[in-house]
Amino acid sequence: IDKVSTTETYHSDIKRDAINTHIQSLPSDAWLVYPDLDEFFHFPCIVPMPFKVVCGHMVDRFASMEPDGPIPAIDSSTNNALSSQYPKCGKVRGRKGFITIADDRKILLLPVSVEYPRMGRYQAQFKNSHKLQYKFLERIKNSRHSQTKDFEAKCEMYRGSIDHYAWSSEQIALTYKKFMIYVKSAQEKDGEERKKDEDRLRVYRQTLVTMNRNTTAATWSLKSNWAEAISQHEVPCPEMAKRGEGMPKGSKKQWDGTGMEPVHIVYAAEEDSVAGVEASIRSIQAHASGPTKFYFVGDIPLPAMPEVHWFNLTETMQKYNIDDYMNRNTTRKNRRRDSINVYRSDYVRFALDRLMMNQRKAMYIDVDTIVLCDVYSLINGVLNENDDDIAIAAVPRTAVGRKESMNHVIQGLMPGGGEAAGSLRKSFNAGIYVVDLVKWRNL
């Protein structure tokens, strides 16, 4: 590790100023990850919109929730993963925890600079570890706006997660030191600055009040009454979700941090693309943070994946009249012959609402897609309660080789195929999208 700097004392303001100074030294296209020493980040599959950032919720890790036993130190002499040394998880912080004043939300990933079309360039600036704003730097060429105000950064949903290793003996001792620092700091301040330090003191106090401190042995242990309270907030750890462990016996749900069911992912392909489907599924399984269920519409079941639910392609086409959607021509307004959108499987996506009658939400993925991030978090992070009338989440398309413009007319196939629609102002990539099946049925 290079570029290490030290300070004679600790205060979160010092840490905040240091990260903001570092941001100023980074290139404008850089991205920033800003974890504390005791945090392990799990990233979702998403690039945030301008002035939005990727966020996650914390889950605290424990070696044990039993009372009176000493809280162990991290064992660096073994090859055992931290998750196995601290196999218990608790929802300690935030609205659903018992330390409600502590914020369980945190920014995981952010662009250090944002250039907003026709307005200007903005740079990230932390207010604290949990809050961020984008400060106006300069107008860009051809800017039509005189507005120079700063923007509060908003989370692009909470699609990531954070393992918080705050309950080791080292971290508890550090919490005690921070508590004593803020006691002194608050005494030396007044007004708003004093209130900020007193708020921090309350967070540390609520952690330390759960502890018995053995000054002779220099160890810490959970008090009996607080061990019981923490146990009541126990949740299955994220890594259990893939194995379906940790839920009450008979429960149909598996845990992703919010209690949601496995996500549903659909492929459709001709027989010669089966190998691509299997490769895509494996890539999702390698990066998913929770349970996934796959469906394949094709001529034959997937040979290497009998667990994937199979729909016969010919029967599906007939049952849902998918022929009605097909492009029966291969030209667009007398231009070049077009080899896309001519396969039967390309049109299965239009019948997902009927094919998946028992599901509320699903993702459709083209067979030529290899996934390198967490699709599970992505699906759970979109089309939720706040998205009232939105049925589909997809990525906008822009014209290749053209300057991006909202006035650009996009050529697309009309229903029935063949004729091009020249009046479309927006289109979206249909190769990867998430659909709220209930809202789609009600359209």
TORKOL-4160 file (C-alpha; in steps of 0.2 Angstrom, whole numbers, padded with zeros to 4 digits, m for minus):
443
<pt num="1" X="0000" Y="0000" Z="0000"/>
<pt num="2" X="0007" Y="0017" Z="m0005"/>
<pt num="3" X="0002" Y="0035" Z="m0001"/>
<pt num="4" X="m0001" Y="0031" Z="0017"/>
<pt num="5" X="m0003" Y="0047" Z="0028"/>
<pt num="6" X="m0005" Y="0047" Z="0047"/>
<pt num="7" X="m0013" Y="0060" Z="0059"/>
<pt num="8" X="m0009" Y="0063" Z="0078"/>
<pt num="9" X="m0027" Y="0061" Z="0083"/>
<pt num="10" X="m0044" Y="0054" Z="0076"/>
<pt num="11" X="m0059" Y="0064" Z="0070"/>
<pt num="12" X="m0071" Y="0060" Z="0056"/>
<pt num="13" X="m0069" Y="0077" Z="0050"/>
<pt num="14" X="m0051" Y="0074" Z="0047"/>
<pt num="15" X="m0055" Y="0058" Z="0037"/>
<pt num="16" X="m0068" Y="0068" Z="0027"/>
<pt num="17" X="m0056" Y="0081" Z="0022"/>
<pt num="18" X="m0043" Y="0069" Z="0018"/>
<pt num="19" X="m0054" Y="0059" Z="0005"/>
<pt num="20" X="m0060" Y="0076" Z="m0002"/>
<pt num="21" X="m0042" Y="0081" Z="m0005"/>
<pt num="22" X="m0039" Y="0064" Z="m0013"/>
<pt num="23" X="m0054" Y="0066" Z="m0025"/>
<pt num="24" X="m0047" Y="0082" Z="m0031"/>
<pt num="25" X="m0031" Y="0073" Z="m0037"/>
<pt num="26" X="m0040" Y="0060" Z="m0047"/>
<pt num="27" X="m0044" Y="0060" Z="m0066"/>
<pt num="28" X="m0061" Y="0066" Z="m0071"/>
<pt num="29" X="m0066" Y="0048" Z="m0077"/>
<pt num="30" X="m0061" Y="0040" Z="m0061"/>
<pt num="31" X="m0072" Y="0030" Z="m0049"/>
<pt num="32" X="m0070" Y="0029" Z="m0031"/>
<pt num="33" X="m0073" Y="0015" Z="m0018"/>
<pt num="34" X="m0072" Y="0022" Z="0000"/>
<pt num="35" X="m0073" Y="0008" Z="0014"/>
<pt num="36" X="m0069" Y="0009" Z="0032"/>
<pt num="37" X="m0056" Y="m0003" Z="0039"/>
<pt num="38" X="m0069" Y="m0015" Z="0045"/>
<pt num="39" X="m0080" Y="m0015" Z="0030"/>
<pt num="40" X="m0081" Y="m0028" Z="0016"/>
<pt num="41" X="m0091" Y="m0021" Z="0001"/>
<pt num="42" X="m0102" Y="m0032" Z="m0011"/>
<pt num="43" X="m0106" Y="m0023" Z="m0027"/>
<pt num="44" X="m0122" Y="m0024" Z="m0038"/>
<pt num="45" X="m0123" Y="m0025" Z="m0057"/>
<pt num="46" X="m0126" Y="m0006" Z="m0060"/>
<pt num="47" X="m0119" Y="0010" Z="m0066"/>
<pt num="48" X="m0128" Y="0024" Z="m0058"/>
<pt num="49" X="m0136" Y="0038" Z="m0067"/>
<pt num="50" X="m0129" Y="0056" Z="m0066"/>
<pt num="51" X="m0128" Y="0063" Z="m0048"/>
<pt num="52" X="m0133" Y="0046" Z="m0041"/>
<pt num="53" X="m0122" Y="0033" Z="m0032"/>
<pt num="54" X="m0122" Y="0015" Z="m0028"/>
<pt num="55" X="m0127" Y="0011" Z="m0010"/>
<pt num="56" X="m0129" Y="m0003" Z="0001"/>
<pt num="57" X="m0135" Y="m0008" Z="0019"/>
<pt num="58" X="m0124" Y="m0015" Z="0033"/>
<pt num="59" X="m0125" Y="m0032" Z="0041"/>
<pt num="60" X="m0114" Y="m0033" Z="0057"/>
<pt num="61" X="m0104" Y="m0049" Z="0059"/>
<pt num="62" X="m0101" Y="m0059" Z="0075"/>
<pt num="63" X="m0091" Y="m0073" Z="0081"/>
<pt num="64" X="m0104" Y="m0078" Z="0093"/>
<pt num="65" X="m0120" Y="m0070" Z="0101"/>
<pt num="66" X="m0118" Y="m0080" Z="0117"/>
<pt num="67" X="m0117" Y="m0069" Z="0133"/>
<pt num="68" X="m0101" Y="m0067" Z="0144"/>
<pt num="69" X="m0089" Y="m0076" Z="0132"/>
<pt num="70" X="m0074" Y="m0065" Z="0127"/>
<pt num="71" X="m0076" Y="m0057" Z="0110"/>
<pt num="72" X="m0061" Y="m0064" Z="0100"/>
<pt num="73" X="m0048" Y="m0055" Z="0089"/>
<pt num="74" X="m0046" Y="m0058" Z="0071"/>
<pt num="75" X="m0035" Y="m0073" Z="0068"/>
<pt num="76" X="m0023" Y="m0068" Z="0055"/>
<pt num="77" X="m0012" Y="m0084" Z="0057"/>
<pt num="78" X="m0025" Y="m0095" Z="0048"/>
<pt num="79" X="m0031" Y="m0096" Z="0030"/>
<pt num="80" X="m0049" Y="m0096" Z="0037"/>
<pt num="81" X="m0060" Y="m0082" Z="0029"/>
<pt num="82" X="m0066" Y="m0068" Z="0040"/>
<pt num="83" X="m0084" Y="m0074" Z="0036"/>
<pt num="84" X="m0080" Y="m0091" Z="0044"/>
<pt num="85" X="m0072" Y="m0083" Z="0059"/>
<pt num="86" X="m0087" Y="m0072" Z="0061"/>
<pt num="87" X="m0101" Y="m0083" Z="0055"/>
<pt num="88" X="m0116" Y="m0074" Z="0064"/>
<pt num="89" X="m0125" Y="m0059" Z="0056"/>
<pt num="90" X="m0136" Y="m0046" Z="0065"/>
<pt num="91" X="m0146" Y="m0031" Z="0059"/>
<pt num="92" X="m0139" Y="m0020" Z="0072"/>
<pt num="93" X="m0140" Y="m0003" Z="0064"/>
<pt num="94" X="m0153" Y="0008" Z="0057"/>
<pt num="95" X="m0172" Y="0008" Z="0057"/>
<pt num="96" X="m0174" Y="m0011" Z="0059"/>
<pt num="97" X="m0159" Y="m0013" Z="0071"/>
<pt num="98" X="m0157" Y="m0009" Z="0090"/>
<pt num="99" X="m0144" Y="0005" Z="0088"/>
<pt num="100" X="m0157" Y="0015" Z="0078"/>
<pt num="101" X="m0147" Y="0031" Z="0078"/>
<pt num="102" X="m0133" Y="0023" Z="0068"/>
<pt num="103" X="m0135" Y="0024" Z="0049"/>
<pt num="104" X="m0134" Y="0007" Z="0041"/>
<pt num="105" X="m0133" Y="0014" Z="0024"/>
<pt num="106" X="m0117" Y="0018" Z="0015"/>
<pt num="107" X="m0111" Y="0024" Z="m0002"/>
<pt num="108" X="m0101" Y="0009" Z="m0011"/>
<pt num="109" X="m0096" Y="0016" Z="m0028"/>
<pt num="110" X="m0097" Y="0034" Z="m0036"/>
<pt num="111" X="m0090" Y="0043" Z="m0051"/>
<pt num="112" X="m0078" Y="0057" Z="m0044"/>
<pt num="113" X="m0084" Y="0069" Z="m0058"/>
<pt num="114" X="m0100" Y="0071" Z="m0068"/>
<pt num="115" X="m0102" Y="0080" Z="m0084"/>
<pt num="116" X="m0121" Y="0084" Z="m0086"/>
<pt num="117" X="m0126" Y="0089" Z="m0104"/>
<pt num="118" X="m0129" Y="0107" Z="m0107"/>
<pt num="119" X="m0126" Y="0112" Z="m0089"/>
<pt num="120" X="m0108" Y="0109" Z="m0082"/>
<pt num="121" X="m0095" Y="0098" Z="m0074"/>
<pt num="122" X="m0097" Y="0093" Z="m0055"/>
<pt num="123" X="m0085" Y="0085" Z="m0043"/>
<pt num="124" X="m0089" Y="0073" Z="m0029"/>
<pt num="125" X="m0087" Y="0080" Z="m0011"/>
<pt num="126" X="m0091" Y="0070" Z="0005"/>
<pt num="127" X="m0101" Y="0078" Z="0019"/>
<pt num="128" X="m0097" Y="0062" Z="0029"/>
<pt num="129" X="m0095" Y="0043" Z="0026"/>
<pt num="130" X="m0114" Y="0042" Z="0022"/>
<pt num="131" X="m0118" Y="0058" Z="0013"/>
<pt num="132" X="m0111" Y="0066" Z="m0003"/>
<pt num="133" X="m0114" Y="0081" Z="m0014"/>
<pt num="134" X="m0108" Y="0085" Z="m0032"/>
<pt num="135" X="m0101" Y="0103" Z="m0032"/>
<pt num="136" X="m0101" Y="0113" Z="m0047"/>
<pt num="137" X="m0084" Y="0116" Z="m0055"/>
<pt num="138" X="m0086" Y="0124" Z="m0072"/>
<pt num="139" X="m0098" Y="0126" Z="m0087"/>
<pt num="140" X="m0096" Y="0115" Z="m0102"/>
<pt num="141" X="m0095" Y="0121" Z="m0120"/>
<pt num="142" X="m0112" Y="0125" Z="m0127"/>
<pt num="143" X="m0120" Y="0126" Z="m0110"/>
<pt num="144" X="m0137" Y="0133" Z="m0111"/>
<pt num="145" X="m0139" Y="0135" Z="m0092"/>
<pt num="146" X="m0133" Y="0148" Z="m0080"/>
<pt num="147" X="m0137" Y="0137" Z="m0065"/>
<pt num="148" X="m0122" Y="0133" Z="m0054"/>
<pt num="149" X="m0130" Y="0126" Z="m0039"/>
<pt num="150" X="m0123" Y="0110" Z="m0031"/>
<pt num="151" X="m0132" Y="0093" Z="m0031"/>
<pt num="152" X="m0135" Y="0081" Z="m0017"/>
<pt num="153" X="m0130" Y="0064" Z="m0022"/>
<pt num="154" X="m0145" Y="0051" Z="m0021"/>
<pt num="155" X="m0143" Y="0033" Z="m0020"/>
<pt num="156" X="m0148" Y="0023" Z="m0035"/>
<pt num="157" X="m0158" Y="0011" Z="m0024"/>
<pt num="158" X="m0149" Y="0001" Z="m0011"/>
<pt num="159" X="m0143" Y="m0013" Z="m0022"/>
<pt num="160" X="m0126" Y="m0018" Z="m0013"/>
<pt num="161" X="m0122" Y="m0025" Z="0004"/>
<pt num="162" X="m0108" Y="m0022" Z="0017"/>
<pt num="163" X="m0101" Y="m0035" Z="0029"/>
<pt num="164" X="m0097" Y="m0025" Z="0045"/>
<pt num="165" X="m0083" Y="m0033" Z="0056"/>
<pt num="166" X="m0086" Y="m0021" Z="0070"/>
<pt num="167" X="m0087" Y="m0034" Z="0084"/>
<pt num="168" X="m0069" Y="m0040" Z="0085"/>
<pt num="169" X="m0059" Y="m0036" Z="0101"/>
<pt num="170" X="m0048" Y="m0025" Z="0091"/>
<pt num="171" X="m0063" Y="m0015" Z="0084"/>
<pt num="172" X="m0072" Y="m0014" Z="0101"/>
<pt num="173" X="m0056" Y="m0007" Z="0108"/>
<pt num="174" X="m0055" Y="0006" Z="0094"/>
<pt num="175" X="m0073" Y="0011" Z="0097"/>
<pt num="176" X="m0069" Y="0014" Z="0115"/>
<pt num="177" X="m0054" Y="0025" Z="0110"/>
<pt num="178" X="m0065" Y="0035" Z="0098"/>
<pt num="179" X="m0078" Y="0037" Z="0111"/>
<pt num="180" X="m0065" Y="0045" Z="0123"/>
<pt num="181" X="m0059" Y="0056" Z="0109"/>
<pt num="182" X="m0076" Y="0063" Z="0105"/>
<pt num="183" X="m0080" Y="0066" Z="0124"/>
<pt num="184" X="m0065" Y="0078" Z="0124"/>
<pt num="185" X="m0069" Y="0085" Z="0107"/>
<pt num="186" X="m0088" Y="0089" Z="0111"/>
<pt num="187" X="m0082" Y="0098" Z="0127"/>
<pt num="188" X="m0071" Y="0110" Z="0117"/>
<pt num="189" X="m0085" Y="0114" Z="0104"/>
<pt num="190" X="m0102" Y="0123" Z="0104"/>
<pt num="191" X="m0116" Y="0125" Z="0093"/>
<pt num="192" X="m0119" Y="0114" Z="0078"/>
<pt num="193" X="m0101" Y="0106" Z="0079"/>
<pt num="194" X="m0104" Y="0101" Z="0097"/>
<pt num="195" X="m0121" Y="0093" Z="0092"/>
<pt num="196" X="m0112" Y="0083" Z="0078"/>
<pt num="197" X="m0100" Y="0076" Z="0091"/>
<pt num="198" X="m0113" Y="0072" Z="0103"/>
<pt num="199" X="m0123" Y="0062" Z="0090"/>
<pt num="200" X="m0107" Y="0052" Z="0086"/>
<pt num="201" X="m0105" Y="0049" Z="0105"/>
<pt num="202" X="m0123" Y="0042" Z="0106"/>
<pt num="203" X="m0118" Y="0029" Z="0092"/>
<pt num="204" X="m0102" Y="0023" Z="0101"/>
<pt num="205" X="m0111" Y="0024" Z="0118"/>
<pt num="206" X="m0125" Y="0012" Z="0112"/>
<pt num="207" X="m0112" Y="0000" Z="0106"/>
<pt num="208" X="m0101" Y="0000" Z="0122"/>
<pt num="209" X="m0116" Y="m0001" Z="0134"/>
<pt num="210" X="m0118" Y="m0019" Z="0127"/>
<pt num="211" X="m0101" Y="m0024" Z="0133"/>
<pt num="212" X="m0093" Y="m0030" Z="0149"/>
<pt num="213" X="m0075" Y="m0024" Z="0150"/>
<pt num="214" X="m0062" Y="m0034" Z="0159"/>
<pt num="215" X="m0048" Y="m0022" Z="0161"/>
<pt num="216" X="m0036" Y="m0035" Z="0169"/>
<pt num="217" X="m0037" Y="m0047" Z="0155"/>
<pt num="218" X="m0040" Y="m0033" Z="0142"/>
<pt num="219" X="m0055" Y="m0042" Z="0135"/>
<pt num="220" X="m0073" Y="m0038" Z="0130"/>
<pt num="221" X="m0089" Y="m0049" Z="0131"/>
<pt num="222" X="m0107" Y="m0046" Z="0128"/>
<pt num="223" X="m0118" Y="m0043" Z="0143"/>
<pt num="224" X="m0132" Y="m0056" Z="0145"/>
<pt num="225" X="m0147" Y="m0044" Z="0142"/>
<pt num="226" X="m0139" Y="m0037" Z="0126"/>
<pt num="227" X="m0134" Y="m0053" Z="0119"/>
<pt num="228" X="m0152" Y="m0058" Z="0120"/>
<pt num="229" X="m0157" Y="m0042" Z="0111"/>
<pt num="230" X="m0144" Y="m0045" Z="0097"/>
<pt num="231" X="m0150" Y="m0062" Z="0095"/>
<pt num="232" X="m0167" Y="m0056" Z="0092"/>
<pt num="233" X="m0160" Y="m0046" Z="0077"/>
<pt num="234" X="m0150" Y="m0060" Z="0070"/>
<pt num="235" X="m0152" Y="m0063" Z="0051"/>
<pt num="236" X="m0145" Y="m0076" Z="0040"/>
<pt num="237" X="m0128" Y="m0070" Z="0032"/>
<pt num="238" X="m0128" Y="m0066" Z="0014"/>
<pt num="239" X="m0117" Y="m0081" Z="0009"/>
<pt num="240" X="m0131" Y="m0093" Z="0016"/>
<pt num="241" X="m0143" Y="m0087" Z="0002"/>
<pt num="242" X="m0135" Y="m0097" Z="m0012"/>
<pt num="243" X="m0136" Y="m0113" Z="m0001"/>
<pt num="244" X="m0154" Y="m0109" Z="0005"/>
<pt num="245" X="m0148" Y="m0110" Z="0023"/>
<pt num="246" X="m0153" Y="m0100" Z="0038"/>
<pt num="247" X="m0171" Y="m0098" Z="0036"/>
<pt num="248" X="m0185" Y="m0105" Z="0047"/>
<pt num="249" X="m0189" Y="m0123" Z="0044"/>
<pt num="250" X="m0203" Y="m0124" Z="0030"/>
<pt num="251" X="m0200" Y="m0106" Z="0024"/>
<pt num="252" X="m0202" Y="m0104" Z="0006"/>
<pt num="253" X="m0191" Y="m0088" Z="0005"/>
<pt num="254" X="m0172" Y="m0086" Z="0005"/>
<pt num="255" X="m0163" Y="m0071" Z="0011"/>
<pt num="256" X="m0155" Y="m0057" Z="0002"/>
<pt num="257" X="m0155" Y="m0045" Z="0016"/>
<pt num="258" X="m0173" Y="m0040" Z="0014"/>
<pt num="259" X="m0182" Y="m0058" Z="0014"/>
<pt num="260" X="m0186" Y="m0058" Z="m0005"/>
<pt num="261" X="m0188" Y="m0074" Z="m0015"/>
<pt num="262" X="m0175" Y="m0080" Z="m0028"/>
<pt num="263" X="m0175" Y="m0070" Z="m0043"/>
<pt num="264" X="m0181" Y="m0077" Z="m0060"/>
<pt num="265" X="m0171" Y="m0076" Z="m0076"/>
<pt num="266" X="m0177" Y="m0081" Z="m0093"/>
<pt num="267" X="m0168" Y="m0086" Z="m0109"/>
<pt num="268" X="m0174" Y="m0091" Z="m0126"/>
<pt num="269" X="m0164" Y="m0098" Z="m0140"/>
<pt num="270" X="m0162" Y="m0110" Z="m0155"/>
<pt num="271" X="m0153" Y="m0127" Z="m0153"/>
<pt num="272" X="m0137" Y="m0121" Z="m0160"/>
<pt num="273" X="m0136" Y="m0107" Z="m0146"/>
<pt num="274" X="m0137" Y="m0119" Z="m0131"/>
<pt num="275" X="m0119" Y="m0118" Z="m0127"/>
<pt num="276" X="m0121" Y="m0099" Z="m0125"/>
<pt num="277" X="m0135" Y="m0101" Z="m0114"/>
<pt num="278" X="m0126" Y="m0112" Z="m0102"/>
<pt num="279" X="m0111" Y="m0101" Z="m0102"/>
<pt num="280" X="m0122" Y="m0086" Z="m0098"/>
<pt num="281" X="m0130" Y="m0095" Z="m0084"/>
<pt num="282" X="m0114" Y="m0100" Z="m0076"/>
<pt num="283" X="m0107" Y="m0082" Z="m0077"/>
<pt num="284" X="m0123" Y="m0076" Z="m0067"/>
<pt num="285" X="m0121" Y="m0090" Z="m0054"/>
<pt num="286" X="m0103" Y="m0086" Z="m0051"/>
<pt num="287" X="m0107" Y="m0068" Z="m0046"/>
<pt num="288" X="m0125" Y="m0068" Z="m0039"/>
<pt num="289" X="m0126" Y="m0064" Z="m0021"/>
<pt num="290" X="m0142" Y="m0073" Z="m0018"/>
<pt num="291" X="m0153" Y="m0087" Z="m0025"/>
<pt num="292" X="m0157" Y="m0088" Z="m0044"/>
<pt num="293" X="m0170" Y="m0098" Z="m0054"/>
<pt num="294" X="m0167" Y="m0100" Z="m0072"/>
<pt num="295" X="m0180" Y="m0104" Z="m0086"/>
<pt num="296" X="m0175" Y="m0109" Z="m0104"/>
<pt num="297" X="m0187" Y="m0109" Z="m0119"/>
<pt num="298" X="m0179" Y="m0119" Z="m0133"/>
<pt num="299" X="m0180" Y="m0134" Z="m0144"/>
<pt num="300" X="m0172" Y="m0146" Z="m0131"/>
<pt num="301" X="m0168" Y="m0145" Z="m0113"/>
<pt num="302" X="m0150" Y="m0139" Z="m0108"/>
<pt num="303" X="m0140" Y="m0155" Z="m0108"/>
<pt num="304" X="m0128" Y="m0149" Z="m0094"/>
<pt num="305" X="m0141" Y="m0141" Z="m0083"/>
<pt num="306" X="m0156" Y="m0152" Z="m0080"/>
<pt num="307" X="m0161" Y="m0141" Z="m0065"/>
<pt num="308" X="m0165" Y="m0126" Z="m0077"/>
<pt num="309" X="m0184" Y="m0126" Z="m0080"/>
<pt num="310" X="m0187" Y="m0130" Z="m0099"/>
<pt num="311" X="m0202" Y="m0124" Z="m0110"/>
<pt num="312" X="m0203" Y="m0132" Z="m0127"/>
<pt num="313" X="m0200" Y="m0118" Z="m0140"/>
<pt num="314" X="m0213" Y="m0125" Z="m0153"/>
<pt num="315" X="m0226" Y="m0128" Z="m0140"/>
<pt num="316" X="m0223" Y="m0110" Z="m0133"/>
<pt num="317" X="m0225" Y="m0102" Z="m0150"/>
<pt num="318" X="m0241" Y="m0110" Z="m0153"/>
<pt num="319" X="m0249" Y="m0108" Z="m0136"/>
<pt num="320" X="m0246" Y="m0089" Z="m0135"/>
<pt num="321" X="m0247" Y="m0085" Z="m0154"/>
<pt num="322" X="m0230" Y="m0078" Z="m0154"/>
<pt num="323" X="m0230" Y="m0080" Z="m0173"/>
<pt num="324" X="m0240" Y="m0064" Z="m0173"/>
<pt num="325" X="m0225" Y="m0054" Z="m0167"/>
<pt num="326" X="m0212" Y="m0060" Z="m0179"/>
<pt num="327" X="m0203" Y="m0050" Z="m0192"/>
<pt num="328" X="m0208" Y="m0060" Z="m0208"/>
<pt num="329" X="m0197" Y="m0049" Z="m0219"/>
<pt num="330" X="m0179" Y="m0047" Z="m0218"/>
<pt num="331" X="m0177" Y="m0029" Z="m0226"/>
<pt num="332" X="m0181" Y="m0012" Z="m0219"/>
<pt num="333" X="m0188" Y="0001" Z="m0231"/>
<pt num="334" X="m0178" Y="m0007" Z="m0246"/>
<pt num="335" X="m0161" Y="m0006" Z="m0236"/>
<pt num="336" X="m0149" Y="m0020" Z="m0233"/>
<pt num="337" X="m0156" Y="m0037" Z="m0228"/>
<pt num="338" X="m0156" Y="m0039" Z="m0210"/>
<pt num="339" X="m0151" Y="m0055" Z="m0201"/>
<pt num="340" X="m0158" Y="m0050" Z="m0184"/>
<pt num="341" X="m0175" Y="m0053" Z="m0177"/>
<pt num="342" X="m0178" Y="m0068" Z="m0189"/>
<pt num="343" X="m0177" Y="m0082" Z="m0176"/>
<pt num="344" X="m0193" Y="m0089" Z="m0167"/>
<pt num="345" X="m0184" Y="m0087" Z="m0150"/>
<pt num="346" X="m0181" Y="m0069" Z="m0153"/>
<pt num="347" X="m0200" Y="m0066" Z="m0150"/>
<pt num="348" X="m0203" Y="m0076" Z="m0134"/>
<pt num="349" X="m0199" Y="m0061" Z="m0124"/>
<pt num="350" X="m0216" Y="m0053" Z="m0129"/>
<pt num="351" X="m0225" Y="m0067" Z="m0120"/>
<pt num="352" X="m0216" Y="m0067" Z="m0103"/>
<pt num="353" X="m0232" Y="m0061" Z="m0094"/>
<pt num="354" X="m0241" Y="m0076" Z="m0099"/>
<pt num="355" X="m0226" Y="m0088" Z="m0099"/>
<pt num="356" X="m0222" Y="m0083" Z="m0081"/>
<pt num="357" X="m0240" Y="m0082" Z="m0073"/>
<pt num="358" X="m0235" Y="m0087" Z="m0056"/>
<pt num="359" X="m0221" Y="m0074" Z="m0054"/>
<pt num="360" X="m0221" Y="m0055" Z="m0051"/>
<pt num="361" X="m0204" Y="m0050" Z="m0058"/>
<pt num="362" X="m0192" Y="m0058" Z="m0070"/>
<pt num="363" X="m0176" Y="m0053" Z="m0081"/>
<pt num="364" X="m0174" Y="m0058" Z="m0099"/>
<pt num="365" X="m0156" Y="m0060" Z="m0105"/>
<pt num="366" X="m0150" Y="m0063" Z="m0123"/>
<pt num="367" X="m0140" Y="m0079" Z="m0125"/>
<pt num="368" X="m0124" Y="m0070" Z="m0130"/>
<pt num="369" X="m0122" Y="m0061" Z="m0113"/>
<pt num="370" X="m0108" Y="m0065" Z="m0101"/>
<pt num="371" X="m0112" Y="m0057" Z="m0084"/>
<pt num="372" X="m0098" Y="m0051" Z="m0073"/>
<pt num="373" X="m0107" Y="m0043" Z="m0058"/>
<pt num="374" X="m0122" Y="m0046" Z="m0047"/>
<pt num="375" X="m0138" Y="m0048" Z="m0056"/>
<pt num="376" X="m0147" Y="m0054" Z="m0040"/>
<pt num="377" X="m0145" Y="m0036" Z="m0033"/>
<pt num="378" X="m0150" Y="m0028" Z="m0049"/>
<pt num="379" X="m0166" Y="m0037" Z="m0051"/>
<pt num="380" X="m0171" Y="m0034" Z="m0032"/>
<pt num="381" X="m0166" Y="m0016" Z="m0034"/>
<pt num="382" X="m0178" Y="m0011" Z="m0048"/>
<pt num="383" X="m0197" Y="m0010" Z="m0051"/>
<pt num="384" X="m0201" Y="m0010" Z="m0032"/>
<pt num="385" X="m0215" Y="m0001" Z="m0022"/>
<pt num="386" X="m0209" Y="0017" Z="m0027"/>
<pt num="387" X="m0210" Y="0013" Z="m0046"/>
<pt num="388" X="m0228" Y="0016" Z="m0047"/>
<pt num="389" X="m0233" Y="0014" Z="m0065"/>
<pt num="390" X="m0216" Y="0007" Z="m0072"/>
<pt num="391" X="m0217" Y="m0010" Z="m0080"/>
<pt num="392" X="m0200" Y="m0012" Z="m0088"/>
<pt num="393" X="m0182" Y="m0007" Z="m0083"/>
<pt num="394" X="m0170" Y="m0006" Z="m0097"/>
<pt num="395" X="m0155" Y="0003" Z="m0104"/>
<pt num="396" X="m0158" Y="0017" Z="m0117"/>
<pt num="397" X="m0150" Y="0015" Z="m0133"/>
<pt num="398" X="m0140" Y="0028" Z="m0143"/>
<pt num="399" X="m0135" Y="0029" Z="m0161"/>
<pt num="400" X="m0118" Y="0021" Z="m0165"/>
<pt num="401" X="m0107" Y="0033" Z="m0174"/>
<pt num="402" X="m0118" Y="0048" Z="m0171"/>
<pt num="403" X="m0117" Y="0062" Z="m0158"/>
<pt num="404" X="m0130" Y="0058" Z="m0145"/>
<pt num="405" X="m0145" Y="0068" Z="m0147"/>
<pt num="406" X="m0163" Y="0068" Z="m0140"/>
<pt num="407" X="m0169" Y="0073" Z="m0157"/>
<pt num="408" X="m0161" Y="0058" Z="m0166"/>
<pt num="409" X="m0175" Y="0048" Z="m0174"/>
<pt num="410" X="m0173" Y="0029" Z="m0171"/>
<pt num="411" X="m0178" Y="0016" Z="m0184"/>
<pt num="412" X="m0188" Y="0002" Z="m0177"/>
<pt num="413" X="m0199" Y="m0012" Z="m0183"/>
<pt num="414" X="m0218" Y="m0009" Z="m0182"/>
<pt num="415" X="m0229" Y="m0024" Z="m0175"/>
<pt num="416" X="m0229" Y="m0037" Z="m0189"/>
<pt num="417" X="m0212" Y="m0033" Z="m0194"/>
<pt num="418" X="m0205" Y="m0026" Z="m0211"/>
<pt num="419" X="m0211" Y="m0008" Z="m0210"/>
<pt num="420" X="m0199" Y="0003" Z="m0201"/>
<pt num="421" X="m0206" Y="0016" Z="m0188"/>
<pt num="422" X="m0197" Y="0033" Z="m0191"/>
<pt num="423" X="m0206" Y="0042" Z="m0177"/>
<pt num="424" X="m0198" Y="0034" Z="m0162"/>
<pt num="425" X="m0188" Y="0046" Z="m0152"/>
<pt num="426" X="m0182" Y="0033" Z="m0139"/>
<pt num="427" X="m0178" Y="0015" Z="m0139"/>
<pt num="428" X="m0171" Y="0003" Z="m0127"/>
<pt num="429" X="m0159" Y="m0012" Z="m0127"/>
<pt num="430" X="m0171" Y="m0027" Z="m0127"/>
<pt num="431" X="m0157" Y="m0040" Z="m0124"/>
<pt num="432" X="m0156" Y="m0037" Z="m0105"/>
<pt num="433" X="m0171" Y="m0030" Z="m0096"/>
<pt num="434" X="m0182" Y="m0033" Z="m0080"/>
<pt num="435" X="m0201" Y="m0033" Z="m0081"/>
<pt num="436" X="m0214" Y="m0032" Z="m0068"/>
<pt num="437" X="m0225" Y="m0045" Z="m0075"/>
<pt num="438" X="m0241" Y="m0040" Z="m0065"/>
<pt num="439" X="m0240" Y="m0022" Z="m0071"/>
<pt num="440" X="m0237" Y="m0029" Z="m0089"/>
<pt num="441" X="m0253" Y="m0040" Z="m0088"/>
<pt num="442" X="m0263" Y="m0025" Z="m0082"/>
<pt num="443" X="m0257" Y="m0013" Z="m0096"/>
